[in-house]
Amino acid sequence: MNSTPHPDALTIGFDIGGTNLRAGVVDARGGLVETVSVATPRVSSEAEEAIVALVADLRSRHDVGAVGLAVAGFLDPQCENLRFAPHLPWRDAPLRSILADRIGLPVRLEHDANAAAWGEYRHGAGQGAGTWVFFAVGTGIGATLMLDGEIYRGAFGTAPEFGHLTVVPGPDARLCSCGKKGCLERYASGTALVDTARELAPRFPNSQLAKDLGTGADVTGSTVVGDARLGDPLAVAVLAEFADWLGLGLSFVADLLDPELIVIGGGVASDADLYLDRACSVMTGSMVGSGHRPAPRVATAVLGGSAGMIGVADLARQLLPGSRLS
């Protein structure tokens, strides 16, 4: 194996989620050469062992120069320490150095939304954009602000947390996993679809979705989306309410940051035809100065669920000698 890898060498990108560890070998053009996946261990030492083992497995077949890890959690501004991740086993851990020592390759640590945004910037919907926002809508809401090719992190590494802006005040607002109530992601995320369906079900007694909820069937956000595609009246109403909340959230982004582009990613991006037109209409109507200022262009991500792996693998490639952005 070369001691000084070429900057266009293959790199490995990890998407470390609460359910699965996914790893992909990525080339310099953002192409996935091979992917592997295992269940995420619940103990930090076992999770580290799993990452090391996956790297060793992929290196047995590919000449890899660096490793990137995209994690759903709070990092320090230098991306050295994983401070907290609600669905991962590490707490205040110097994860980058731990894994770099064990793997024996340069390692890059990055927040999962930032990694996905970087992937879209380099190889997807964000190419060529200057001031733009990646808005990841899945189990919750993650977001990234990019300014002229740089990820904006804020003073302490946590910006921007649009998903935890309070949109419904008061004691009756939905409780969020962050500990607050009324957060945007409790009304405009994949998991919020089920909560909204339960709230609206009494209005649609003849809906099959309402009947499923009443019988205790396993109803998920994907169930609601699928029923909406079939024309179920309750599911259609749920998607309309989701679009209204999302549009309000996007108007906050527009008013706070005035970006040229907002890219919608995450698990619900593939179903944007069900809600995005309405959400954009709500956004433009809710913006300050509506009708008298340009609205940001809104697009959907193109890299899908691989954006985080591709993005963090590209960031890891920058650690190689002679690296450059092409």
N, C-alpha and C positions, 0 to 999 in steps of 0.2 A: 504494500500500500504506500502511496506517495507520502513523504513527510511534509511536503508543502503543496496542498491541494490547489488546483486551478480555481479561480474565483467563479467559474461556471460549473464547478463540480456539483454532483448530486448532493442534496441535503435532505434531512429527515424533518418532517413537521409533525408534531403531536397535537391532537385535540383532546385535552384531558377534561372529561365531563364526569358528572356524578354517577353515570351509569356505565360508560365505556371509556377505555383508553384507545384512541384510534391513532395510528401512525401511518404516514405516507412518505415514500421516497419521491422527491420532487426535483424536476430538472430546472434549468435556468429560465425556461420559457413558461414556467408555471404548470407544466404537465405532470400528472401523477403517473409514476412508473409502476408502483406497487403499493398496496395498502394492506395493513393487518389491524386486528382489533381484539382486545380482551376485555373482560369485565373489570371495572375499577375496584381495586381492593379497598377495604374500609380502614386499614391501618397504614400509616405513613410509610413504615419500613417496607411493607409488602408492596405498596404502590411504587416505591422507588425500585424495588427488585423487578417489578413487572416492566417498568420503563427501560431499565438496563437490559433486560432479557429481549425485549422487542428490538432495541437498537442492535444488539448482538446478532439477532436473527436476520435483520435486514442487511447488516454489514457483511454477513456471510455470502450475500448474493450481489451486493452493490458497493461500489467504491464511493463512500460517503465522506464529506468533508466537515460537516457541522450538524448540530441538532437544535431545533427550536421547539419550545413547548408553549402552547396556548392554553391558559387556565382561566376558569371562571371564578375569579376572586380578586381581592384587593392586593395590589403590589405597591412597593415603594417606588418613588420616581425613577430610581436607577434600574428598576426591573431586576433586582437581586433577590429580594425577599418576598415570599408569599405571606402576607399578613393574616388573611382570613379568607376562607372560601366555604360557604355554607354547606356545600355538598361534597367537599373533599376533605381528606384527613389531616392536612397540614395546618399548623397554627404558628405564626411568627417564625417561619422556617427559611433559612438561606438556601432555598431550593436550587437556584442556579448553580452555586458553587458545589453543593452536594453532588449533583448529577454530573457536572463537568469533571469532578475528581473521579467519579466512578466510571464514567463512560470513556474518558480520555480523549474527548473531542471538544471543540468550542461549543458552548451551549448558550442559547438566547431564551430568555423568559419573557412572556408577554401576556397581557390581558386578552381573553378570547375575542372580545368585540374589536379591540385594536388590531389583532392579528387578522381577523376577517376583513376589516376595513383596508388594511394594507394589501391583502390579496386582491381585493376589488380595485384598489388604486393601481397596482402594478399590472394586473392581468384581467380586469373585469370592468364593471360599470363606472368606476371612478377614474379611469384613465384620463389624464389631461386636465382634471379639475384642480382648481386652486384652493378655494375655501368651500369645503363641503362636509357633510355629516353622514355617517353610516348609522342607520337606525335599525338595530337588530331586534325583531319581534319574534319571540319563541315562548318558552316557559315563562320568561319575564321580558324585560326590555333592557337591552344594552345599547350603548351609543359611543361613537367616536367622532371627535372633531379633528379634521386634518386641515392644516394651513400650509400651503405651498410645499407639499410633500413631506411635512413633519406632523407627527402625532402630538396633539396638544394634551398634556396630562394634568395641568393645574399645579398648584404649589406642593401638593402632597400625593399626587399620583392617582387620584380617583375621578377626575373630571372626564366627561360630563355624565351625571346620573339623572338623565331625563325621566327614566322610569320611576323614580322615587320623588318626583314633584307631586305635591298634594293637589289633587283635582276635585276631591269630594271631602270637605271638612265635616267634622262632627263625629259624635260617638257611634252613629249608625253606619259609617263608612266601612268598606271592606278592610279587614286586617291584612297587612302585607307581611311577607316573611322577613322583611327588614326590621320589623317592630313598629313601624308607623301604621297609620290608617289612611285610607283614601288615596294611595299612590296610583299614578297613571297606569302602571303595569297591572294593577288589580282590575282594570277596566278595559285595557287594550293589549291583551296578550293571549297566547294560546290557552293557558289555563283559565283566564278570565271568561272565555266563551262559555264554559260549563256553568260558572256562577251566574252569568247573565241569563242563560237558558233557564236555570232554576227560578230566577226572579220573575221572568216573563211567562213561564209556563201556564199559570192560571188564566192568562188571557187567550190561550190557544188550546182549549180542552180537546179538540179533535186532532191535534198534531200528533204524529207518530213519535216525534222526539219527546213531547210532553208525556206521552204514555210510557215511553221507555224510562224517563226520569221517575215517573210515579211507581214503576214496578221494581226500581232499584237496579236496572240494567247498568252495565259498565259503559258509561257515557264519557267520552273524552272530547277534547277540542277537535280532533280529527273526525269524530262522529258528527259533531255539529256542522263542520264544514261539508262533510259528505252529504248530510241531510239537506243542507242549503242547496247543494248542486241538484238534488232531486226535487227541489221546490217546496220542501216542508215549510209551512208558514212560520212556525216558531223559529226554526233555524235561520230563515231569511231575515226575520226581525232581529235576531241576535247579531248576525253579520252587519246589519245596518247600524245597530247601536255601537258595535265594535268600530265600524268605520267613522262614526261621529267622534268617538273618544280619540281614535288615532289621529283624525284630522285636527282636533284640538291640540294634541301633543305636538304635531308637526307645526302648528301655528306658533307654539312656544319657541320651537327651534328657529323658525323664521324670524320672530321678533327679537330673540336674544342674540342671534349670531348672523343673520342676514346672509346665509350661504347661497352659492349659485346652484348647488345640487344637494338633494337628499336621496340617498340610496336606501331602499327598504330591503333588509336581509332577514335572516333567521328562518325559523320553521314555517312561518305563514307566508313567506314571500312567493312561494309557488302557487298560491291561491289568490294572488293579488287581483285577478279579474273579478273576484266577488266583492271587493271592498275599496279598491284604490281610487277609482274615479270619484266615488262619494267622499272619501277621506280628503282628496285633493280639493274638492269643492268646499268642504268645511274649512280646510286650512286657509284657502285664499279668502274666504268670507270672514274668517276670524282674525286675520292678521291686522295689526295696526296700519292704518292708511290703506285698507283694502280698496283696490281699484285705482289707486294713485301711485303705486310702486310696483316694481317687478316682483313676482313670486318665484321662489326657487323651483327649478325643474326637479321633478320626482321620478325616479327610476327604480326598477327592481334589480337586485343583485343577480349576477350571472354565474357565479361559481358554486352556488348552492351550499350544501353542507360541507363541502371541501374547502371553503374559503379560508377558514382558520388554519388548517394544515398548510395550505399553499402559502398563505401570508407569512406565517411564522417561519416556514422553511426558507422563504426569501429573505426575511430579516436575519436569519442565522447565516445565510450565505454572505452577508456583509461582514461577518467576522473573519472571513478567509483573507489571507494576504493578497493584496492587489485587487480587492473587491471593488466593484463600481456598479452604479445603477445605469442600466442600458435603456 
